[in-house]
Amino acid sequence: MKKYKITVLVLFVIGFVLMIGSALISKQNLKHDKRSNTECLTDQRVFDYADKLTSSEEKSLEDVIAEYEDKIGADIVVVTINNEQAQDMFDTYWSDTYYAEFEAIKAVATAMCDQNRFGWENWEYDPSSNRSTSDGYVPSDSIVIAANYEAGDVWMSTSGTRVRARISDSKASSLTEAGGKYLRSDAEKGFTVMIEECKWRRNSCITVVYICSGYSMCGSLLYHQYVKEGGQGYNYIKYICKWKCRASGSS
């Protein structure tokens, strides 16, 4: 019995030390300096191509983004789009082309980040990094939320060390779930919920995920019936709110 108690105590101490160490590492990763990205091509953060927001709602959302960008230390971008726009602008969502689930909306989000060089700092050129994109640059901290109301897809794409320390795969899914249920009835509220909860949702442990591109894990939520058909009712969460997490670029 005595040996058992000692073993339990030792395991408790080890667990406590690991928890404190993880918290300290996470806290260190979340620190940030003033934004230093001089290569970003635009100051715009809301791209309402699908016309789901009024002018005042866009302005309100831009204000929310500005506040939370400074708190988080990352560029935050919102995109609404439909199939035809996605075809013209990003060469995706073609009706005669097969896409794995969420691959089309993921392409929209990552292309928005790549084309505009969103990120808190300048992108570093490091073609040897397994986080680099096709041009050899490593994306800095950003969060891009893209929603296709016609197809019913929404994707949260994240990149950068601080953002990955703050938002894990499961946390990204929670964020898109929390805001996704409002996107049909109140787009501004839906996106605001996702953005505001980014501040508080952090990893509680050290997570290691393999990389296949410069963009980190992406949480996504399929709300096809709710958005496209205006579905309502108690069965929303059970039958409509299906979300998936993809790990495509964290380390």
FENCOR-V586095 format. One line per field, one symbol per residue. ss: DSSP state (A for helix, B for strand, O for the rest). phi: phi as a letter, one per 30 degrees, with the letter a starting at -180 (. if undefined). A space follows every 10 residues. Layout:
BEGIN
ss: ???
phi: ???
END
This chain:
BEGIN
ss: OAAAAAAAAA AAAAAAAAAA AAAAAAAAAA OOOOOOOOOO OOOOOBBBOO OOOOAAAAAA AAAAAAAAAA AAOOBBBBBB BOAAAAAAAA OOOOOOOOOO OOAAAAAAAA AAAAAAOOOO OOOBBOOOOO OBOOOOBBOO OBBBBBBBOO OOBBBBBBBO AAAAAAOOAA AAAAAAAAAA OOOOOOAAAA AAAAAAAAOO OOOOOOOOOO BOOOOBBBBB BBOAAAAAOO OOOOOAAAAA OBBBBBOOBO O
phi: .ddddddddd dddddddddd dddddddddd dacdebdccd dacdbcccdd hcbddddddd dddddedddd ddiadbbbbc abddddddcb hbiddccdbd eidddddddd dedddchdld cddddadddd cdddcjccdc dabcccbcdd dicbbccbbj ddddddbded ddddddddcd dcdddadede ddeddddddc dbdcadccbd cbadcdebcb bcbeddddci ebjddeddcc dcbbcbcbab b
END
